[in-house]
């Protein structure tokens, strides 16, 4: 699963806190692992990568944390189901 989000350099500390929260939730739920976070230096694009056998269970474990973070407002989530993907914009107010 990939989460594409906009960030500014001042947000990096908050993103690292978010990464720790996501990693704990993923481990606690036993649904996969948090991969490396990617920051594009030529823009404000950030990407969180999470891996697990069931993208729906993985999303269910991390969605409350992502939705509670102002840094993830209007983030784009892509779930990978083998060769098929599902992409949607996650709204901060909890509406998908």
N, C-alpha and C positions, 0 to 999 in steps of 0.2 A: 504494500500500500504506500502511496506517495501523497504527501500534502504539500502543495505549492502555496507559498505565502509571500506577502510583501513585508520587507523589514527595512529599518534604518540602523546605522551603526550603533546608535544609542540603545537599541533594543537587544543587543547581543547578550547582556547579562540576564535579561528576562527570558530569552530563548533557552539559555543554558539551564535555568531553573525549570522551565517547561520540559526540557529533555529529561531531566532527572525524574520529574513527576510521571512522564509517559513511560519511562523505563521501568519504574516501580510498578505501575499499573499493569503493564504487559507481563512482567514476571509474576506478579501476584495472581493474575488471571490464567497464567500458563498458556498464553495464546501466541507466543512468538518472541521476537526480539526487536529492539530499536537499532536501526542501522546508523550510519554516519549522516550527519546533517550537512547539506551542501549550501554554500553561499556563493552566488555569482558576484565576482568582484566588479564586473562591468555594469552592474545595475543593483536593484534592490530585491532581487528574486532569491528566495530561500526555499529549500526542499527538505522535508523530513521524510525519511525512509523507514518503514516498519515492515518486518517480514514474519509471516506465519502461514500455517497450512490452510486457515479459513479466514478470508478477508472480512467476512461479516462479524465473526467473533472478535477479531482483532479490532475492528472499528467500534464495536459495542464496548470494548474495554477502554478505549482511549477517547471516544467521542465526548463524554462529560468533561474531561480535562481540556480538550481542544476547544470546546464551545465556551468554556469558562474563561478562556484567555483572550484578552482584547487583541493580542498579537496575531491571533488566528482569524480575526474578523474577515469575512469574505474569502477565506482560504479555499482553494480548490482541491478536493479529495479525489484520488483515482484509486479504485480498488481493482486488483488484477485477479481474474479467474482463469488461469491458464492463458489461452490466447484471447480471451474476451476481457474487456475492461468496462468499468462503470465510473463515470466522472460526474461530480456535482459540486456546487458551491455550498460551503458550510456557512450558515449565518450565525452570528454571535448570539442571537436571541434564542437559540435552540431549535430554530426551524431549519429543516434541511431543504 
